[in-house]
Each structure stands twice: as structure tokens, then as C-alpha cells.
Amino acid sequence: MAIKLEIHATDPEVISLVQRYWAMNEEGDFLEKVGALLPFREVKNAAGIASFVKTQCLVIDQNQSCSICGGAVAITTRSQVNKDPQHSSSSPCPSCKAVQDDERRVAEAEANAKLQSYLAKHIERVDALTTRYDEIPDDLSLIALALDRAVASGLVGRSFSYRESRSLAPMGAEDFVDRLWSAQVLTDAPRATGASAYSANDNGLSYYKDRIKLALVPDEKLGAGVEAFQKIAARSFDDKPRLLNLWFDYAVAECMSYLYEQSHKEKLDVPRNQVEEIKNAIRTAVQFYSISQVWCLLWKAVKEVSGQAEDRNYKRDDAGTTISQRLLHHYEKTRKGNKEAKRWGRIEFLSAGTLGKIFKERFGIDHDSSGVAVARLFSEGPSVREEIEASIDAKVKQLMACALAAGSGAAAIYDFAELIRNGAATSEAVELIAKIYAFSPTNEVSVT
């Protein structure tokens, strides 16, 4: 037998049990099944017997040698027995394992000391951080307001985890939070988090995202209290290019959330290496259509891709790679056909998030607002509007006079509304309606 037993027990019954448990024939087969050893005193099952026997002896398998020193290897269970001689085991012998354990403890102590040193310096830096709330860009301020609502107890005077921020957006809330951190509107909160959220390396500290806690960086004059945060909430929000870009980012998140839900329903995978391409396609679409219209286009794309996946000649794993192409196909087809894309209703459990609610309250836009309308909202100032009104005034008077004279006033208004809903600019829509309803020169109506 290749097993060498060193029994620690002195109780004859225990000694007998250990010997029976490990008894083997020349072929390396155990003489008795574990069940035959039951019951033994209070032990009633096989797992209990194995655990008990392990505490009563040291077992050396002479068919295995230590991977470090070449010495004999200790085993603890029957399943670890090797019937054939083996030059090297994956496990070290007891002596080498003891040395390894000591080395590991020393390394862990050194790593912990290093971590505590780095963390103490990091806490000093965090405590010294300040910013100026009046200089935070409008898009980041809007995210901060939305985050304040998303976190159950608000941002003022407390720390929060990434998990607590999930209701900020339908998808990708972490990305919006990271913008605030990168801009030092937020910082990590090591005092609240504790050392377990960090690890030390040659480059300094790294953190575990699922453990880290974040907090507001205080204003350099007002701190991080309610009064200071009101400085963010009370601003006028007039940096329209930044707000427009944030809306499109938010719209993409809304559509990606819908896409994943529909793909899951169709048992279709969205390939990770295609996500950015899909986002780019969605961004193209939401710059013209509303979010709800792009949901409709995505629904069509997913249905078609799912149909492809059912084709025996088509690999299902490859089907998801065509989502972006199908979306752009339907987008371009709808636009070229001058058709209005249908508006899909919101799926009940896919919330707009607190950022969507802030956009609705502050600017009156939501998932039914077309990309063109949003772009106009965030690009045309009062002077531009006055200029457009002046340029179309004469044409509006002329087309309405012509349409009314022909008994087509209501039709002209309806067609004008359709053009605007489909993304036409105001002046462009007026030009088109004027051409449709204008009289010939001989019947032209004089307008004073």
C-alpha cells in the first residue's frame, strides 16, 4: 500500500476507524466503503466520517512527491489518492506548505502596511479637495441634480455606492456618475468606504467598483451643504451645446435599454464588440427622430435579426452583429420615403430615470420629442428666432391667403404640422407648404 498513516488518536475505537477508513489492497482500491463504517458514535453520514478521520491522523501518499522539495505529500481525502507513482504533485508537502503559509502571511502583512500608508495619504488629498460649483458645466450640473434624486437620501452630507445611482438613467448610470468623478464634482470617500474597497500596487491605489463609495466634492467657499448644492440647482442652464450632447447621450441610453430588453425577449445576444457600433447608429437616428420612434426602428431591426437567427444557414451567434446595419437601414428608408416613423409606447418597467425626469421638468422634452426639435431647442436663441420669423413672415401671409382662398386652410396647417413633426426646420416647412398651396400667377391673391 502506498499510503503511510501517522495516527494521532489514542482511543482504540478511533484508531480502528482510521485504519479501516484508509485500508487498501495492492491495486490501490479501498477495502471498505465509507457507508460500511457508519454509524460511528455521533457521526451519521459519510461527509462526517471523512471530516472526523482527517482530524485524527496525518496521511502521506508515497506515490506523490512535493512539487518544491520532492518530499512526500500529505493528503486528507480518499479522492486525493494516486494509485500510480507520480514524480511531482500539484500540492506541496506539509513542510513546504508551512513555509509557503509563512511567506504568504508576511507578504499579506507587507501589502496591508503598504495599503494603509497609501490610503492615509489618499485620505489627506481627498479631505483637501474643493471645487467651484458656479464653474461646473451645465451638463454635469444636470447630471448632479438627477443623481441627487436617484440616491435615496440625496447627495448632501452623505456618501453613496454605484449601485445606489442606478435609477439615474435607464442604462449606463455608472457612465454618467463617472463623468462627475472625472470632473472632480464627485470624489471617492475612503473614510466611509474602508480599506477593503482598495488595493495597493506600484502605481498607487486601485479600487473595486462594487465596493467604493462616492461623495460630493465641497465648494471652496460654501462647502457641501444644502446651500452650496442649491447653487447648482438655481443656475440658468444656458450652455446649449453641452445640454444637447447630454440629451443625445441620454437618448442612446434609453434606446440601448430598450434594445437589450427586446433582444432578451427574442433570445438574441447583443455582441459586446458591436455595442459601440450600435450606439453610433442609434445616435444617428435620435438626432432626427424621437426616442420612441427609434424604439420602433429597433423593434423592426431586432425582429429581422431574430428571423435571420432562425435560418439554418445562419449562425445564431452571428445574427446580433447586423443590428446596427438593420437599424440604419430602417432609419434611412423611413427618411427617404418621407414617412413618419411610428412612436412606440414606453415599456412599463423601463423607467426614464431621474435624468429623463429632469429634462422633462426643465426643458419640456421627453421620449416623444424629436431629435430635430431638441436640437432647435438647444441651438436657437431669441435673436435667431426673430430672424427666422422675419424671413418667413411674408411667405406665411401669402401661403395662408392662398390656402384660405382655395378652402384649404385646415389642410395647409395639418401638412405644415406633419413636416415639423418629421423634423423639417420651420423655414423649410414654410417653403414646402408655400409651393404646394400657391396659386398660379394669374390667380395670385394680393396681400397687404
N, C-alpha and C positions, 0 to 999 in steps of 0.2 A: 504494500500500500504506500502511495506517495504522500500520504497525509501524516504529519507529525503533530501529536497533541501534547500541549502543556496544560494540564488541568489544575485550576486554582482551588477548586472546591475540596472540602474535607468530608462532606456528608456522603456516605456510601451510596445512597439512592441517587444523588445528583451526579456523582462520578459515573455510576452505571448508565444514567440517562445520556450523559455527554458521550460516553464510549459507544453506546448504541446509535446515537444520532449520527456520528461520524464513521461508523464501521463500514468498510468497503471490501469487495473481493479483489482478486488480482487484476480483473479487467477494468477496475475503477468504478464499478456500479455499487450503489449503496445497498446494504443488506436488508434494511428495513425502510418502509415508507414512514413518513413523519406521522401519518394518521395512526400507525400501529403503536406509537409512543404515547398516545393520548388516552385518557386524560392524565396529567401529572400534577398532583396536588390541586392548586387553584387554576392551573393553566388548562384551558379547554379547547384551544384551536392551534392550527399549525403555525400561524404567524407568532403566536405567543411562545410556542416551544422554541422557535428559531431565535427570538429575541432573548429568551432566558438562557439558552445554551451559550449564546455569544458572550454573555457576561461571566460565564464560569470557566472559560478556557482561552488559550491562545492557539490558533491553528496555523500551521506552516504547510504550504503546498510546495513540496520539493520538486515538482515539475515546472515551477515558475521561478525565475530569478529577477532580482531587483534591476530596474532599468538604469539605476545610477551606479550602485556598487557591485552588482552581480550576486548579492547575497539572497538568502531565502525570503520569500514573500509571504506575508500573513494574509489570511482570508477570513471572512466572517460568515459566509453563507455557502450552502451546498452548490448553488449555481455558479460560484466562482472557481470551483474545482476544475483543473485542467488535467485530462486523462493522459495526454501525451506531453513528453518533455518539451519545454519552451525556453529558448535562450533568454528572452527578455520579456518582462511583463509591463503592462501599461501602468501598473501601480508600484510604488517604491516599497521597500521593506520597512519594518517598524522603525529602525534606527534612522534611516534616511528620511522617512516621513516626519519623525520628530524634529530633525534638523530643518526640514522644509517648513514645518509649522513655526519653528522659532524664527526663521528668516522672514516668514510672512508677517508674523506679529511685529517684528522690528520695522519692516517696510511699511506696514499699516500705521504704526506709531509715527514714523517719519513723515508719511504722507499727510496724516492728520495734523501734525505740527505745522507743516507747510501750508495746508489749507487754512488753519486758524490764523496764521501770520498774514496770508494774502487777504483773508476775509476781514481782518481787523483794519487793514489799510483801505480796503474797498468801502467799508462802513464809514470811514473818515471822509472819503471822497463823496459818497452819497449824501452824507449829512451836510456837506458844504455846497451841494448843488442848488442853484437857483436859476430862474428864467424870468422873462418879462411877458406876462400874459397878453399885454397890448401889442406885442410883436409876433404872437403866434399867428400863422397864416389862417385865412378863413376856412379852408378845407379841413385843417387839423382841428380848429376850434369846433367845427360842426361835428366832427368825429368825437371830440371830447364830450360835447353835450349829449350825444347819443350814448356814449359809454357810461356816462353818469346815470342815465336811465336804465341801461342794461344791467348794471351791477346793483344788486338788491338794495344795499344801504347807501348807494351813491359813492362818489369818489372822495368827497371831502372828509379828511380826517381818518381815512382807513386804507388798508391795502386789499388787494383782490387777486384772484388767480385768473389764468386764461380761461378756465372752464366757466367762471362766473360771467365772462364777457360774451358768451355765445349768442345771446339774443340781440346783440348789436346789429347783426346782418343775417340774411337768410343762409349765407355761406361765407367762409373766409373771414370771420370776425377777427381771428388772430392776425391776419394781414393788416387790417385797419389799426389794431392795437399796436402792432409793431411800428407803424408809421409814427405814432405818438412817442414811442420809446426812442426811435432813431432821432427824432427831433428834440429829445430831452424835455418833452412835455410830461412824460412819464419816466420813472426810473424803477429799477428793481428795488425791493425793500428787504435787505438782508436781515435786519433785526426781526422783522415779522416772519421771514421765511425760515431762518435757521440754516445751519451748515449742511444739512442733508440735501439741500437743493443745489449745492455747488460741488465742483471737483477742481483740484489744482493740477496744472500742468506747467510745462516750461514757459508757456506764453502767458501764464497768469491764471485767471479763473474762467471756468466754463460753467454752464448751468443746465439743469434738467427742466425743460419747459413745462412738464406736467406737475412740477413741484414749486416753481418760482412764484413769488408774489410781487405785484407791482403797485406803485402809488404815484400820486401827482407830485411833480417837482414844484416846490413853492415859488411864488412870485417873489422877486428880490425885495419888494417893498411891503407887500400886503400879506406875504406868507401863503398858506394853502388852505385858508378857511373859507367860509361861505362868502364873505365879502369879496375875496380875491376871485373865487370862481364866478361870481356874478359879473365880473369884468369880461369874462369870455361870453357869457350868455347875453349881455347887453349890447354887444357890438352890432354894427350895421350890416355886416356881411356883403361887401360890395366888390370883392375880388372875383369877378365873374368867370374868368378863365379857369381858376383853380376849382371853383364850385362846379363848373361844367364838367371838368375832368373827373371830379369826385363822383358826380352823378353817373357818368358812364361806367366808372369802376363799380359803383353800387349796382347799376343795371346789369352788368356782366355777372355779378354775384347772384342776383335774383334769377337770372336765366340759367346759370350753372346749377343752382339748387333744383330748378325745375327739370333740367336735363338729367341729373342723377336720379331723380325720383322716377321719371318716365323710363329711363334705361333699366332701373331696378325692376320696374313693373314688367318690362319686356324681356327680362333676364339677359340683358345685354351689358357687357363690360365697356366702360369708357377707358381706353388705354391711357396710362399715365403719361406716356411720351407724346400723346396727342392733345393733352389738356391745354397747353398754351396756344396751339393752332386753333382749337375750338373757341377759346376765349377771344382770340383775334377776330374770328369770323362773327362771333356774337357782337363784339364791339362795333364792327362794321354795320351790322343790322340795327343795333339800338341807336345809332347816330341818325337814323332816318325814321324807323318805326318805334312804337311804344314797346315796353317790356311785355305787355300782354299779347301784342301782335307777334313778337319774336317767340313767345311761348308756343303760339300756333305753328310757326315755321319749324320750331324744334320738334314739336309733336309729329309733324309730317316727316321730318328727317329721320327721327327715331323709328317710326313705323316702317319706312322704306328700308332702313339699315337692318331692322329686325327681320324683315321679309327676306333680305339677302342672306341673312344668317341661317335661315331655314333651308336654303338651297344646298343640296347635297354636294354640289361642285364648288361650294364656297366655304372656306374655313370660318367657323363662328368667331374665333379669336381675332380674325382679320376684319370682321364686319365693322367694329367700332371705329376703325381708322378712317372711315369715309363720312363720319358725322359732319365734320366741318364743311366738306365739299357739298354734301346734300343740303346743308343749311344755306350756304351761299347760293346754291342753285335755285332754291325756292325764293330766296331774297331777291335775286336778280330777275327771276321770272316774273315775280309779282310787280316789281318796279317797272320793268319794260312793258308789261301788259297794262300799266296804269290802273292796276286793280288795288282795292283796299284790302290789306291783309286782315283776316278776322281777329277779333280780340278774344282771347281765352280768359275765362274766369280764374281767379286765384284758387289754388288748392288749399282747402281749409287749414290744414296743419302746416303749411309752408308760410310762416309769418313774414311780413315785410321787414321785421326787425325795427329796433328803435331808430336806426339811421333813416329808414324809409319814412317813419312817422315824423321825424324832424324835418325832412324835405317837404312833406305834405303840409305841415303846420307853418313853416317859414316861407315857403315859396309856392304852395298850392299845386305841387306836381306829385304824381304817383305812377303806378304801373300802367295806367291808361294814357299817360302823357307821351306824345310822340317825341322822338329824338330831335326832330326839326323844331318843334315848339319849345322844347327845353333849351336848345341851342339859341333860339331867339331870345328867350327869357334871360339867359346869361350872357348875351352879347350886345343887345340893342339898348343903349341908354336913351334918355328922353330926347336928346338932340337928334339922334338917329331916327327916332320915331317921327319927330316933327318934320324931318327932311323927307321921309317916305310919304307921310301924309300930304305934304305939299306937292310932291311929284305925281301922285295918283289922283289928286283931287278932281282935276278936270276930266280925267278918264272915267272916274266913278260917276260923276254927274251925267256924262254922256251915255255911258252904258245903261244906267238906271232909267234915263229918259227914254232911250230906245226900247229897253225891255218892257217898261210900263206901257209905252205907246202900242207895243205889239201884244199886250196882255200876258207877258211872260215874266213879270216881276218876281213872282214866287220861285219860278224855275231858275232864274238867274241867281237868286240868293242861295238856293239849295245847291246849285252847281259850284258856286263860289265856296260854300262851306265844305263840300266834298274835296275840292282841290286843297284847301287849307288842312283838312284832316289827313290828307295823303302826303302832306309835307311840303307843299308848294309855298314859296315865300309870298307875302301879301301882294307886292308889286307884280310878281309873276302871275298870280291868280287873277288879278285885275286885268292884265293884258290878255290872258286867255279868254276870260268871260267877255271882254270887250269885242274880241274877234268873233265870238260865237253869236252875240246878240246885236251887233252893229247893223244898222240899215245900210242899204246901198246909198251912194252919194245923192241920187235923185230923191230919195225918201228921207234924207237926213233931217233930224229934228234940231231946231235951233235952241241952244241952251244959253241962257243969260245968267 
